Amino acid sequence: MNGETQRWKCLVAYEGTAFSGWQAQPDKNAVQDHIERRLAELLLTEVRIHGSGRTDAGVHARGQVFHFDATWRHGPDRLLAALRGGLPPSIQVQSAEPVPHEFHARYSAVGKIYHYHLIHGAWADPFEHAYTWSVPKALDVGAMRAAAGVLRGRHDFRAFSAFGGEERENTVRTLARLDLIENGSRLRIEAEAEGFLYKMVRSLVGALVYAGMGKLTPERIAALLELRERTAEVETAPPQGLFLRQVHYPETAAGAEAAR
């Protein structure tokens, strides 16, 4: 490597229980804060990293992506080893590679996959509660699948976000997948879209759970989509069951499509 500034793309996994989410916070305990402190130690200068998107406190990630610009002369393997060696054990950088300066972890992304884990009609055991939403009432999974069918596709998802009514970004998204994988009392909800709004996945999960309880019908969910207003009818699922599973970029999206 020469002495020129290089853009680096990194893949990171983290167990989010102890952190204040992904995005840097005043308490300096966000995942971003920890990674930036480690980079400052390595590079002897402050470094700002840019993630593919933020995750809330308590949310986990297996496939978060971030980038940063730095002069590093020792190659990607030594950068990866140095990052891994100085972070909390619940944050693990899994890959580091040089990329063109045009790459942006957020704006170059073309899709994301989230998984949400819940158990219904039972309680998660003490070793799972940090990664699972326990719903004591048994849910009607057929009703949840019917509700998911209404939510799939291209819609304005303002009613399933947490903006508080102020004007923000375009709230139209294409929800390519909203699938329920059942294993006894365990459910994994897989959501895939080109991008998600603030707390959108947790809101979708909350709506599906309410559908499974008989509190929301597919017809009412369709009406909420048309209404484009957040109401108390949409529950925000707790954070601990949510995992950012994968972020797609043009090359990874093509590979994923070919594999289907």
Residue frames relative to the residue before (quaternion, step in Angstrom):
aa qw qx qy qz dx dy dz
M 1.0000 0.0000 0.0000 0.0000 0.00 0.00 0.00
N 0.3523 -0.7252 0.5464 0.2267 3.56 -1.04 0.75
G 0.6701 -0.5286 0.3509 0.3852 3.56 -1.28 -0.08
E 0.4635 0.6840 -0.4528 0.3352 3.60 1.20 0.18
T 0.5691 -0.5792 0.4567 0.3634 3.54 -1.23 0.50
Q 0.1311 -0.7926 0.5949 0.0266 3.54 -0.89 1.04
R 0.3400 -0.6928 0.5859 0.2473 3.56 -1.14 0.60
W 0.1513 -0.7947 0.5867 0.0377 3.54 -0.92 1.04
K 0.1947 -0.7475 0.6281 0.0942 3.53 -1.07 0.91
C 0.0378 -0.8140 0.5790 -0.0271 3.57 -0.76 1.06
L 0.2581 -0.7167 0.6291 0.1550 3.51 -1.25 0.70
V 0.0087 -0.8165 0.5759 -0.0398 3.58 -0.79 1.01
A 0.1711 -0.7382 0.6437 0.1068 3.53 -1.19 0.74
Y 0.0586 0.8051 -0.5896 0.0279 3.56 -1.07 0.65
E 0.3592 -0.6629 0.6183 0.2219 3.49 -1.31 0.62
G 0.2629 -0.8748 0.3923 0.1081 3.54 -0.14 1.32
T 0.3751 0.7788 -0.4629 0.1961 3.59 1.24 -0.13
A 0.7793 0.3882 -0.1876 0.4547 3.58 0.79 -1.02
F 0.6737 0.5273 -0.2833 0.4334 3.60 1.24 -0.19
S 0.5090 -0.6509 0.4867 0.2834 3.54 -1.30 0.49
G 0.7268 -0.3726 0.2171 0.5346 3.56 1.02 0.82
W 0.6793 -0.4715 0.3621 0.4303 3.54 -1.31 -0.23
Q 0.7359 0.4800 -0.2506 0.4065 3.57 0.68 -1.17
A 0.6122 -0.5827 0.3991 0.3553 3.58 -1.02 0.89
Q 0.1040 -0.8088 0.5787 -0.0058 3.55 -0.93 1.00
P 0.6561 -0.5155 0.3650 0.4131 3.62 -1.20 0.38
D 0.6723 0.4969 -0.3150 0.4494 3.61 1.05 -0.62
K 0.3818 -0.7657 0.4435 0.2669 3.60 1.35 -0.03
N 0.5771 0.5948 -0.3736 0.4166 3.57 1.16 0.57
A 0.4063 0.6687 -0.5120 0.3543 3.58 1.11 0.59
V 0.6487 -0.5097 0.3816 0.4169 3.57 -1.21 0.42
Q 0.6200 0.5464 -0.3330 0.4541 3.58 1.00 -0.81
D 0.6357 0.5386 -0.3282 0.4451 3.60 0.95 -0.86
H 0.6775 0.4987 -0.2991 0.4503 3.58 0.86 -0.93
I 0.6725 0.4858 -0.3057 0.4671 3.59 0.93 -0.85
E 0.6589 0.5057 -0.3185 0.4568 3.59 0.94 -0.82
R 0.6227 0.5201 -0.3514 0.4671 3.62 1.02 -0.66
R 0.6610 0.4985 -0.3190 0.4613 3.58 0.93 -0.81
L 0.6477 0.5072 -0.3232 0.4677 3.60 0.96 -0.78
A 0.6273 0.5320 -0.3379 0.4575 3.60 1.02 -0.74
E 0.6333 0.5195 -0.3273 0.4710 3.59 1.06 -0.72
L 0.6938 0.4806 -0.2757 0.4600 3.58 0.97 -0.86
L 0.7964 0.3489 -0.1404 0.4736 3.55 0.87 -1.00
L 0.3529 -0.7748 0.4554 0.2602 3.56 1.35 -0.12
T 0.7014 0.3185 -0.2795 0.5731 3.53 1.10 0.81
E 0.5663 -0.5896 0.4396 0.3721 3.57 -1.16 0.47
V 0.0881 -0.7857 0.6122 0.0077 3.53 -1.02 0.90
R 0.2171 -0.7533 0.6065 0.1328 3.56 -0.97 0.87
I 0.1731 -0.7725 0.6026 0.1006 3.55 -0.86 0.98
H 0.2412 -0.7618 0.5907 0.1122 3.55 -1.21 0.61
G 0.2215 -0.8095 0.5352 0.0961 3.56 -0.57 1.17
S 0.6311 -0.5353 0.4037 0.3901 3.53 -1.31 0.29
G 0.7499 -0.2079 0.1514 0.6095 3.57 1.25 -0.42
R 0.5085 -0.6552 0.4567 0.3218 3.55 -1.20 0.35
T 0.1675 -0.7255 0.6511 0.1471 3.50 -1.30 0.46
D 0.5138 -0.6753 0.4433 0.2888 3.56 -1.06 0.80
A 0.6840 -0.4400 0.3770 0.4432 3.53 -1.34 0.18
G 0.7966 0.2859 -0.2265 0.4821 3.56 -0.90 0.95
V 0.5996 0.5431 -0.3593 0.4651 3.59 1.26 -0.24
H 0.3058 -0.7684 0.5449 0.1380 3.55 -1.06 0.84
A 0.1432 -0.7804 0.5993 0.1060 3.56 -1.29 0.22
R 0.1886 -0.7385 0.6348 0.1269 3.49 -1.17 0.74
G 0.8243 0.2100 -0.0682 0.5213 3.56 1.17 -0.52
Q 0.2148 0.7669 -0.5712 0.1986 3.59 0.89 0.87
V 0.1696 -0.7747 0.6041 0.0784 3.57 -1.08 0.77
F 0.0458 0.7783 -0.6261 0.0105 3.55 -1.08 0.74
H 0.1723 -0.7643 0.6060 0.1375 3.55 -1.28 0.32
F 0.0011 -0.7658 0.6427 0.0237 3.52 -1.33 0.33
D 0.3628 -0.7002 0.5719 0.2258 3.55 -1.32 0.36
A 0.1984 0.7760 -0.5746 0.1680 3.55 -0.88 0.95
T 0.3955 -0.6457 0.5867 0.2873 3.50 -1.37 0.29
W 0.1332 0.7702 -0.6026 0.1609 3.56 -0.53 1.23
R 0.2142 -0.8470 0.4814 0.0700 3.57 -0.42 1.23
H 0.6686 0.5766 -0.2735 0.3818 3.59 1.24 -0.18
G 0.6136 -0.6031 0.3412 0.3785 3.58 1.20 0.29
P 0.6627 -0.5591 0.3366 0.3672 3.57 -1.23 0.48
D 0.6268 0.5544 -0.3615 0.4113 3.62 0.96 -0.70
R 0.6941 0.4556 -0.2809 0.4814 3.57 0.92 -0.85
L 0.5955 0.5410 -0.3642 0.4690 3.58 1.12 -0.58
L 0.6602 0.5067 -0.3089 0.4604 3.57 0.90 -0.91
A 0.6632 0.5020 -0.3085 0.4616 3.58 0.90 -0.89
A 0.6661 0.5051 -0.3065 0.4553 3.58 0.96 -0.84
L 0.6471 0.5043 -0.3222 0.4724 3.57 1.01 -0.74
R 0.6693 0.5124 -0.3031 0.4445 3.56 0.88 -0.92
G 0.6941 0.5243 -0.2798 0.4063 3.55 0.99 -0.83
G 0.7869 0.3597 -0.1744 0.4701 3.58 1.12 -0.41
L 0.5891 0.5656 -0.3703 0.4427 3.57 1.24 0.32
P 0.6262 -0.4947 0.4081 0.4433 3.61 -1.18 0.29
P 0.5886 -0.6157 0.3818 0.3586 3.63 -0.99 0.69
S 0.6521 0.5071 -0.3233 0.4616 3.60 1.18 -0.38
I 0.6661 0.3529 -0.3089 0.5800 3.60 1.30 0.27
Q 0.0614 0.8104 -0.5785 0.0692 3.58 -0.63 1.05
V 0.2718 -0.7259 0.6128 0.1535 3.54 -0.72 1.12
Q 0.2300 -0.8356 0.4929 0.0767 3.56 -0.60 1.17
S 0.7946 -0.0110 -0.0126 0.6069 3.58 1.19 -0.38
A 0.0560 -0.7632 0.6429 0.0315 3.53 -1.28 0.52
E 0.1067 0.8040 -0.5754 0.1055 3.58 -0.74 1.00
P 0.4763 -0.6425 0.5085 0.3191 3.57 -1.11 0.63
V 0.0518 -0.7894 0.6117 -0.0016 3.57 -1.03 0.84
P 0.6374 -0.5108 0.3873 0.4275 3.61 -1.20 0.29
H 0.6019 -0.5877 0.4039 0.3595 3.56 -1.17 0.60
E 0.5808 0.5860 -0.3813 0.4171 3.61 1.19 -0.31
F 0.5596 0.6165 -0.3925 0.3907 3.59 1.18 -0.43
H 0.0083 0.7661 -0.6426 0.0096 3.56 -1.08 0.81
A 0.5094 -0.6896 0.4172 0.3016 3.57 -0.69 1.10
R 0.7288 0.3971 -0.2404 0.5033 3.59 1.01 -0.76
Y 0.7880 0.3921 -0.2064 0.4275 3.56 0.56 -1.15
S 0.6436 0.4968 -0.3353 0.4759 3.61 1.19 -0.29
A 0.5229 0.6493 -0.4133 0.3664 3.61 1.22 -0.31
V 0.1800 -0.7921 0.5769 0.0857 3.56 -1.03 0.83
G 0.8178 0.0030 -0.0171 0.5752 3.59 1.22 0.03
K 0.1197 -0.7757 0.6154 0.0728 3.54 -1.28 0.47
I 0.1746 -0.7478 0.6304 0.1133 3.51 -1.24 0.58
Y 0.0725 -0.7660 0.6383 0.0249 3.54 -0.98 0.98
H 0.1649 -0.7373 0.6428 0.1269 3.53 -1.22 0.61
Y 0.0893 -0.7713 0.6277 0.0559 3.54 -1.10 0.76
H 0.1927 -0.8003 0.5640 0.0654 3.56 -0.81 1.07
L 0.1168 0.7763 -0.6157 0.0678 3.54 -0.96 0.88
I 0.2180 -0.7238 0.6367 0.1523 3.52 -1.34 0.38
H 0.0940 -0.8191 0.5649 0.0330 3.59 -0.85 0.91
G 0.7791 0.2754 -0.2533 0.5029 3.49 -1.14 0.75
A 0.7492 0.2337 -0.1416 0.6033 3.57 1.29 0.29
W 0.4121 -0.6740 0.5475 0.2759 3.54 -1.35 -0.05
A 0.4926 -0.6240 0.5134 0.3231 3.55 -1.08 0.71
D 0.4799 -0.6605 0.4800 0.3209 3.56 -1.04 0.69
P 0.7195 -0.4791 0.2701 0.4241 3.63 -1.20 0.34
F 0.6869 0.4829 -0.2891 0.4597 3.60 1.15 -0.47
E 0.7094 0.4208 -0.2537 0.5053 3.57 1.30 -0.04
H 0.5205 0.6992 -0.4130 0.2638 3.58 1.14 -0.49
A 0.6351 0.5353 -0.3398 0.4412 3.62 1.14 -0.50
Y 0.7534 0.3584 -0.1864 0.5188 3.60 1.28 -0.22
T 0.7374 0.3730 -0.1747 0.5354 3.58 1.29 0.04
W 0.3109 -0.6957 0.6100 0.2173 3.56 -1.13 0.69
S 0.2155 -0.7673 0.5934 0.1129 3.58 -0.71 1.08
V 0.0659 -0.7687 0.6362 0.0003 3.58 -0.73 1.15
P 0.3443 -0.7918 0.4544 0.2191 3.62 -0.17 1.19
K 0.6706 0.4835 -0.2955 0.4787 3.60 1.07 -0.70
A 0.4540 -0.6596 0.5226 0.2927 3.59 -0.97 0.84
L 0.2924 -0.7889 0.5252 0.1277 3.57 -0.85 1.00
D 0.4332 -0.6450 0.5626 0.2823 3.54 -1.26 0.54
V 0.2493 -0.8158 0.5041 0.1351 3.57 -0.05 1.31
G 0.5855 0.5705 -0.3692 0.4419 3.60 1.12 -0.57
A 0.6549 0.4930 -0.3059 0.4842 3.57 1.00 -0.81
M 0.6259 0.5301 -0.3365 0.4626 3.57 1.05 -0.70
R 0.6547 0.5007 -0.3166 0.4694 3.59 0.98 -0.79
A 0.6250 0.5236 -0.3417 0.4675 3.59 1.03 -0.70
A 0.6486 0.5043 -0.3136 0.4761 3.58 1.01 -0.80
A 0.6312 0.5357 -0.3323 0.4519 3.59 1.00 -0.81
G 0.6223 0.5580 -0.3404 0.4308 3.57 1.05 -0.72
V 0.6381 0.5115 -0.3230 0.4763 3.58 1.10 -0.66
L 0.7059 0.4901 -0.2647 0.4376 3.57 0.98 -0.86
R 0.5753 0.5871 -0.3949 0.4103 3.61 1.09 -0.50
G 0.6696 0.4962 -0.3725 0.4082 3.52 -1.20 0.56
R 0.6384 -0.5251 0.4056 0.3900 3.54 -1.31 -0.23
H 0.1457 0.7830 -0.5812 0.1670 3.54 -0.61 1.23
D 0.4594 -0.5695 0.5720 0.3708 3.50 -1.39 0.04
F 0.1567 -0.8388 0.5201 0.0366 3.59 -0.41 1.26
R 0.2095 0.8046 -0.5330 0.1569 3.60 1.11 0.55
A 0.6642 0.5118 -0.3114 0.4471 3.62 0.97 -0.79
F 0.7284 0.3703 -0.2207 0.5325 3.59 1.25 -0.30
S 0.5807 0.4952 -0.4064 0.5024 3.54 1.10 0.81
A 0.4052 -0.7230 0.5133 0.2227 3.58 -1.28 0.07
F 0.2140 0.8175 -0.5039 0.1786 3.57 0.84 1.01
G 0.4058 -0.7393 0.4608 0.2765 3.60 1.17 -0.32
G 0.6936 -0.5182 0.2711 0.4206 3.58 1.19 0.45
E 0.5864 0.5816 -0.3986 0.3988 3.62 1.13 -0.37
E 0.5570 -0.5995 0.4498 0.3579 3.54 -1.18 0.51
R 0.0278 0.7908 -0.6090 0.0551 3.53 -0.79 1.02
E 0.8074 -0.2158 0.1843 0.5172 3.55 -1.07 -0.75
N 0.6790 -0.4288 0.3917 0.4491 3.53 -1.35 0.12
T 0.2411 -0.8152 0.5154 0.1082 3.59 -0.70 1.05
V 0.4781 0.6357 -0.4563 0.3988 3.59 1.23 0.33
R 0.0511 0.7849 -0.6128 0.0760 3.56 -0.87 1.02
T 0.3261 -0.6972 0.5943 0.2331 3.54 -1.31 0.39
L 0.1728 -0.7814 0.5960 0.0659 3.55 -0.48 1.24
A 0.2351 -0.8274 0.4985 0.1075 3.54 -0.07 1.34
R 0.8014 0.0424 -0.0008 0.5966 3.58 1.04 -0.77
L 0.1076 0.7175 -0.6873 0.0351 3.50 -1.23 0.68
D 0.0963 0.8435 -0.5055 0.1537 3.52 0.28 1.37
L 0.2395 -0.7480 0.6036 0.1367 3.54 -1.17 0.68
I 0.1037 -0.7785 0.6185 0.0258 3.55 -0.74 1.11
E 0.1706 -0.8323 0.5266 0.0274 3.52 -0.47 1.30
N 0.0567 0.7643 -0.6403 0.0521 3.55 -1.04 0.87
G 0.7801 -0.2029 0.0906 0.5848 3.57 0.16 1.28
S 0.8062 -0.1980 0.1758 0.5291 3.57 -0.73 -1.05
R 0.6002 0.5692 -0.3523 0.4378 3.58 1.27 -0.05
L 0.0773 -0.7766 0.6245 0.0288 3.53 -1.09 0.82
R 0.0914 -0.7404 0.6615 0.0767 3.53 -1.12 0.78
I 0.1618 -0.7788 0.6029 0.0618 3.53 -0.74 1.11
E 0.1230 -0.8033 0.5822 0.0275 3.57 -0.66 1.13
A 0.0562 -0.7999 0.5970 -0.0221 3.54 -0.72 1.14
E 0.0042 0.7942 -0.6066 0.0349 3.57 -0.88 0.97
A 0.1567 0.7647 -0.6104 0.1345 3.56 -0.93 0.97
E 0.6302 -0.5148 0.3955 0.4260 3.56 -1.27 0.15
G 0.7629 -0.1449 0.0927 0.6233 3.56 1.28 -0.41
F 0.2736 -0.7648 0.5657 0.1421 3.55 -1.25 0.46
L 0.4748 -0.6466 0.5231 0.2877 3.54 -1.22 0.59
Y 0.7000 -0.4530 0.3457 0.4303 3.55 -1.34 0.21
K 0.8523 -0.0249 -0.0634 0.5186 3.57 -0.73 1.20
M 0.3038 0.7804 -0.5008 0.2188 3.59 1.16 0.44
V 0.6692 0.4940 -0.3327 0.4444 3.62 0.79 -0.88
R 0.6698 0.4902 -0.3080 0.4651 3.59 0.89 -0.88
S 0.6338 0.5139 -0.3294 0.4750 3.60 1.11 -0.60
L 0.6263 0.5218 -0.3335 0.4735 3.58 1.01 -0.76
V 0.6518 0.5037 -0.3120 0.4734 3.57 0.95 -0.88
G 0.6452 0.5247 -0.3206 0.4534 3.57 0.93 -0.86
A 0.6486 0.5096 -0.3123 0.4713 3.58 1.00 -0.82
L 0.6494 0.5094 -0.3232 0.4630 3.59 0.96 -0.80
V 0.6429 0.5108 -0.3263 0.4682 3.59 0.99 -0.81
Y 0.6492 0.4954 -0.3239 0.4777 3.60 0.96 -0.78
A 0.6082 0.5259 -0.3530 0.4784 3.60 1.09 -0.62
G 0.6700 0.5009 -0.2933 0.4628 3.56 0.99 -0.82
M 0.6694 0.4656 -0.2888 0.5017 3.59 1.24 -0.41
G 0.5268 -0.6396 0.4067 0.3847 3.58 1.26 -0.18
K 0.5128 0.6680 -0.4055 0.3555 3.59 1.25 0.19
L 0.7684 0.1996 -0.1188 0.5964 3.59 1.22 -0.44
T 0.2249 -0.7576 0.5979 0.1345 3.56 -0.95 0.88
P 0.6435 -0.4981 0.3870 0.4336 3.61 -1.19 0.29
E 0.6355 0.5364 -0.3331 0.4444 3.58 1.02 -0.75
R 0.6700 0.4807 -0.3068 0.4753 3.58 0.97 -0.79
I 0.6128 0.5342 -0.3514 0.4643 3.60 1.05 -0.68
A 0.6353 0.5132 -0.3256 0.4764 3.60 1.00 -0.80
A 0.6507 0.5111 -0.3147 0.4650 3.58 1.02 -0.79
L 0.6367 0.5206 -0.3316 0.4622 3.60 1.03 -0.74
L 0.6071 0.5386 -0.3521 0.4663 3.58 1.04 -0.69
E 0.6786 0.4799 -0.2820 0.4792 3.57 0.97 -0.86
L 0.6347 0.5605 -0.3227 0.4230 3.58 1.04 -0.79
R 0.1514 -0.8373 0.5079 0.1346 3.57 1.10 -0.76
E 0.6099 0.4942 -0.3831 0.4868 3.59 1.03 0.79
R 0.4391 -0.6755 0.5236 0.2770 3.53 -1.01 0.82
T 0.0192 -0.7880 0.6151 -0.0173 3.56 -0.92 0.98
A 0.6503 -0.5179 0.3922 0.3938 3.55 -1.33 0.23
E 0.5153 0.6470 -0.4180 0.3756 3.60 1.23 -0.12
V 0.6953 0.4140 -0.2626 0.5256 3.59 1.22 -0.41
E 0.2550 -0.7724 0.5706 0.1131 3.55 -0.59 1.19
T 0.2929 -0.7065 0.6064 0.2177 3.58 -1.11 0.65
A 0.3794 -0.7371 0.5124 0.2240 3.57 -0.52 1.17
P 0.5643 -0.6069 0.4255 0.3635 3.62 -1.05 0.62
P 0.6182 -0.6301 0.3324 0.3323 3.58 -1.07 0.67
Q 0.6349 0.6263 -0.3523 0.2838 3.57 0.90 -0.86
G 0.6572 0.5235 -0.3267 0.4328 3.61 1.14 -0.41
L 0.6368 0.5874 -0.3016 0.3982 3.58 1.27 -0.33
F 0.0448 -0.7752 0.6300 -0.0146 3.53 -1.03 0.97
L 0.3132 -0.6698 0.6360 0.2207 3.55 -1.04 0.83
R 0.2136 -0.8419 0.4879 0.0862 3.55 -0.25 1.29
Q 0.8083 -0.1249 0.1372 0.5588 3.59 0.82 -0.91
V 0.1877 -0.7317 0.6431 0.1257 3.53 -1.22 0.65
H 0.2551 -0.7814 0.5559 0.1240 3.54 -0.80 1.04
Y 0.1016 -0.7310 0.6715 0.0659 3.52 -1.20 0.77
P 0.7472 -0.4309 0.2108 0.4600 3.62 -1.08 0.41
E 0.6975 0.4558 -0.2911 0.4701 3.61 0.89 -0.84
T 0.6852 0.4655 -0.3026 0.4714 3.63 0.95 -0.79
A 0.6145 0.5408 -0.3557 0.4510 3.58 1.06 -0.64
A 0.6410 0.5156 -0.3268 0.4652 3.59 1.00 -0.81
G 0.6635 0.5052 -0.3043 0.4604 3.56 0.99 -0.83
A 0.6459 0.5139 -0.3218 0.4639 3.58 1.00 -0.79
E 0.6484 0.5186 -0.3174 0.4581 3.58 0.98 -0.85
A 0.6560 0.5138 -0.3135 0.4554 3.58 0.98 -0.84
A 0.6731 0.5165 -0.2999 0.4361 3.58 1.07 -0.69
R 0.5961 0.5890 -0.3676 0.4033 3.61 1.17 -0.39
